[in-house]
């Protein structure tokens, strides 16, 4: 993994797998458009998911995306 600038998006106790879909959607439909000083940089992305309640399909985690200044 190369050094660089990252933006991290967290989610807590959301239904799985919708939580992952929601966090990706938020990043590209809301966060990037409202933060024009940054753009998504080609490279590895990281996703961490932990199950809070397997019976209820609730998960928490983080999505890390590489960014660069525009």
Secondary structure, DSSP 8 states (H G I E B T S, - for coil): ----EEEEEEEEEEETTHHHHHHHHHIIIIIHHH-TTEEE-SS--EEEEEEEETTTTEEEEEEEEEEEE-
